[in-house]
Amino acid sequence: MSTAELRSWLRAPAVKSFPYGAVVREYHSAGKHFVSPELLEMLSGVRDMLPELSGPWPNVQTLASFLTTALDKPDKRYDYPSYLALALLQLPGPDDPVEQAPFARTRCDRLTAQLVADALAFEVSALDGRTTLLPQLRPAEVHVGKRFRHGLRVIRPALARMALDTGLTATEPGDLARQACAAVHDDMSYAERRALELSILPVYTMHDEYLFLRVLQTFETTFSLLATQIRGAIAAIGDGEIERAVHFVNSSETALRESAPLFSMLATMQIESFRTFRDFTEGASAIQSRNYKLVESLCRTPDTSRVDSPAYRSVPDVRERVLGSQPTLDEAYRELCASDVIAEDALKPLSEAMSAFARALLRWRQTHYRLAVRMLGEATGTGYTEGTPYLAAVRDIPVFHAVDTETTGAP
C-alpha cells in the first residue's frame, strides 16, 4: 500500500504532501531491517529528487532528515544517531551560540515530556487493545504499571516547569499517565507532532523496542542539554560571573538526576524481547553518542589514550574539537583558582556544584553498567564494541581533576 501511495505522489511530487503516514506504517509493519527493496528503491529516488522539489525550507529539511533515517541501512551508514533519528529531533548543538544556553532547558523540557509521554501513550494504546503496532511479546500489565510510574517520575518536573501539571489529579498510575499524555499532546505544535511521528522507526516488531528508542532519545536530549549548559558555565567563568556558572552546573546536575528513572523504565524490558530486536541493531551503539562525548570532553580534556580509543574515533567531530584544544570546565576552574581574582570562599559554591555534578554522572555510569550487565550478560556490544567489559573499564573515569575527587566516587 505504501508503494502505491508513493507512486501516486510521484506523479505530482510536493514536499508538503509527501505520504509520510503510508511509509511509516510500512516501516512499522515489517521493521526497518525488513522493509521491502522496492520501497527502499523508491525512497532513494525521492531523495535524489530533493534538490528539485519546491516548498518551504522546513518541509524540505524534514523530508531530507526522514530519508536520512529511513535509508541508513541500505546506505550502509546505519549507526546510533540514525537509529535514534536524532536529526529529526533538532537537539541543541555545540555550534549554537552560547547565549542560547538559558533557553536550552525549555526546549529540552518540551522534548523530554513529548518523548516520554509518547512512550506512555503507546503503552496505554497496547493495554487498551487499540493498536497493532509492534505486536510481539506484549509486556505483562505489572510491567506496564511500572513504566507508567517511572515515566511519570521523569516528566513531572518538566511538566511543572511547563505549567502542564495542573490537570494531573488522578491517583492511579494508569489514569495519571493518560492525563499526562493528553496534556502534553494538546500542548504540541503540528511540527512537534510530525517530528515525533517520524522519529520512531524500530528495526523489528518487538513491543519493547518502542520504549527502548524513546528512552535513548530522551537520554540524548538530556546530554545535549548538559553539553549546552556546561558550555554556558565555561563562558560564565570567563566573564567572571561565578553565580551564573554555578547555576548552569547545578541545573546540569538536576537534569541528570531527573533523568535517572529512565533506567528504571528500561529495566522493565523483557530480556528475550531486547535480545531479539538487538540482533538487528548491529552497527549502532551508545559508544557513538556524540552528546555523551561532548559532555565528557567539556568537563575535562580526556586522556590521550581515550581520545585515541574507539570511543572517540566513533565520534570524529567531537574528537576534532578535543584535538583543537576545546575549552573545558575543569581548565576554566583551575585557571580561576590560580588567578586569585576570586576569593576562595566565593569559589566554594562552584567547587561544590562541580563535585555534585561529578557524583551524579558517576552514578549514571554505574547504573548504565549494571543495567547492561543484566540485559546483555557477556555479549559483545552492537557497535562492534566489547559491550559490558567496555562499560566496566570506563565507568570510573574522573569527571574532573580540579575539584576534590575523593568526594566524587561512584557508589
Residue pairs with C-beta under 8 A, 6 or more apart in sequence:
1 22
1 25
1 26
2 19
2 22
2 23
2 25
2 26
2 39
3 26
3 36
3 38
3 39
3 42
5 19
5 22
6 19
6 22
6 23
6 39
6 42
6 43
6 46
7 42
8 19
9 17
9 18
9 19
10 42
10 45
10 46
13 46
13 49
13 53
14 53
14 54
14 55
15 53
15 54
15 55
15 56
15 59
15 60
15 62
15 63
16 55
16 56
16 59
18 46
18 63
20 66
20 194
20 197
20 198
23 39
23 43
23 70
24 197
24 198
24 201
26 35
26 36
26 39
27 35
27 70
27 201
27 202
28 133
28 134
28 201
28 202
28 205
29 205
30 36
30 205
31 202
31 203
31 204
31 205
31 277
31 280
32 70
32 73
32 201
32 202
32 203
32 280
33 73
33 203
33 204
33 280
34 204
40 71
40 74
43 67
43 70
43 71
44 71
44 74
46 63
46 67
47 64
47 67
47 71
50 60
50 63
50 64
50 67
53 60
53 63
58 191
62 88
62 194
62 195
62 198
65 85
65 87
65 88
65 198
66 85
66 88
66 198
68 82
68 87
69 82
69 85
69 87
69 88
69 198
69 199
69 201
70 201
72 78
72 79
72 82
72 83
78 283
78 284
79 283
79 284
79 288
79 383
80 284
80 285
80 286
80 287
80 288
80 289
80 383
81 87
81 288
81 290
82 284
83 203
83 213
83 281
83 284
84 199
84 213
84 216
84 217
84 220
85 198
85 199
85 200
85 201
85 217
86 217
86 220
88 195
88 198
88 199
89 111
89 195
89 199
89 217
89 220
89 221
90 195
91 108
91 111
91 220
91 221
91 224
91 291
92 100
92 104
92 107
92 108
92 224
92 225
92 227
92 228
93 224
94 227
94 231
94 294
94 321
96 104
96 228
98 231
98 232
98 235
100 228
101 228
101 229
101 231
101 232
101 235
101 248
102 232
104 224
104 225
104 228
104 229
105 161
105 225
105 229
105 251
105 255
106 161
108 221
108 222
108 224
108 225
108 255
109 158
109 161
109 162
110 158
110 162
110 192
111 218
111 221
112 154
112 155
112 158
112 218
112 221
112 222
112 259
113 155
113 158
113 159
113 162
113 164
113 184
114 184
114 188
114 192
114 196
115 196
115 214
115 217
115 218
115 221
116 151
116 154
116 155
116 214
116 218
116 262
117 151
117 155
117 180
117 181
117 184
117 185
118 181
118 196
118 200
118 214
119 147
119 151
119 210
119 211
119 214
119 215
119 265
120 147
120 148
120 151
120 152
120 177
120 180
120 181
121 181
121 185
122 131
122 133
122 210
122 211
123 144
123 147
123 148
123 177
123 211
124 174
124 177
124 178
124 181
125 131
125 133
126 133
126 138
126 144
126 207
127 141
127 144
127 174
133 210
134 202
134 205
134 206
134 207
134 209
134 210
135 205
135 207
136 204
136 205
136 206
136 207
136 273
136 276
137 206
137 207
137 208
137 270
137 272
137 273
137 276
138 207
139 147
139 207
139 208
139 268
139 270
143 268
143 270
144 174
145 173
145 174
146 264
146 265
146 268
147 211
147 265
147 268
148 173
148 174
148 176
148 177
149 173
150 261
150 262
150 264
150 265
150 268
151 177
151 261
151 265
152 173
152 176
152 177
152 180
153 261
153 264
154 218
154 258
154 259
154 261
154 262
154 265
155 180
155 184
156 165
156 168
157 258
158 258
159 165
159 168
159 180
159 183
159 184
162 187
164 183
164 184
164 187
165 183
167 179
167 183
168 176
168 179
168 180
168 183
169 179
170 176
170 178
170 179
185 193
188 196
199 217
200 210
200 213
200 214
202 209
202 210
202 213
202 277
203 209
203 277
203 280
203 281
204 276
204 277
204 280
206 273
206 274
206 276
206 277
207 273
208 269
208 270
208 273
208 274
208 277
209 273
209 277
211 265
211 266
211 268
211 269
212 266
212 269
212 274
212 277
215 262
215 265
215 266
216 286
218 259
218 262
219 259
219 262
220 289
220 291
222 255
222 256
222 259
223 289
223 291
223 292
223 294
223 295
224 291
224 294
225 252
225 255
226 252
226 255
226 256
226 291
226 295
227 291
227 294
227 295
227 298
229 248
229 249
229 251
229 252
229 255
230 248
230 249
230 252
230 295
230 298
230 299
230 329
231 298
232 244
232 245
232 248
233 244
233 245
233 248
233 249
233 252
233 329
233 332
234 245
234 298
234 327
234 328
234 329
234 332
236 242
236 244
236 245
236 248
237 245
237 329
237 332
237 333
237 336
237 350
238 332
240 341
240 342
242 342
242 346
242 347
242 349
242 350
243 349
245 350
246 349
246 350
246 353
249 329
249 350
249 353
249 354
249 356
249 357
250 353
250 356
250 357
252 357
253 353
253 356
253 357
253 360
256 357
256 360
256 361
256 364
257 360
259 364
260 363
260 364
260 367
263 367
263 368
263 371
266 371
266 375
267 371
267 374
269 375
271 374
271 375
274 375
275 375
275 379
278 382
281 382
282 382
283 382
283 383
283 384
284 382
284 383
285 314
285 381
285 382
285 383
285 384
285 385
286 292
286 383
287 310
287 311
287 314
287 381
287 383
287 385
287 390
288 314
288 315
288 383
289 315
290 315
290 317
290 318
293 311
293 312
293 315
293 318
294 318
294 321
295 361
296 302
296 397
296 399
297 318
297 321
297 322
297 326
297 328
298 326
298 327
298 328
298 329
299 328
299 329
299 330
299 358
299 361
299 399
299 400
300 328
300 329
300 330
300 331
300 398
300 399
300 400
300 401
300 402
301 322
301 326
301 328
301 330
301 331
302 312
302 322
302 397
306 312
306 394
306 397
307 319
307 322
307 323
310 384
310 385
311 390
311 394
312 318
312 319
312 322
313 319
314 383
329 354
329 400
330 400
330 401
330 402
331 402
333 350
333 351
333 354
333 400
333 402
333 403
334 401
334 402
336 342
336 347
336 350
337 347
337 402
351 403
351 404
354 400
354 402
354 403
355 403
355 404
355 407
355 408
357 399
358 398
358 399
358 400
358 403
358 405
358 408
359 407
359 408
359 409
359 410
361 399
362 395
362 396
362 399
362 408
362 409
362 410
363 410
363 411
365 391
365 394
365 395
365 396
365 410
366 395
366 410
366 411
368 391
368 395
369 388
369 391
369 392
369 395
372 387
372 388
372 391
373 388
376 387
376 388
377 388
378 387
378 388
379 387
379 388
380 386
380 387
381 387
381 390
395 410
396 409
396 410
398 405
398 408
399 408
400 408
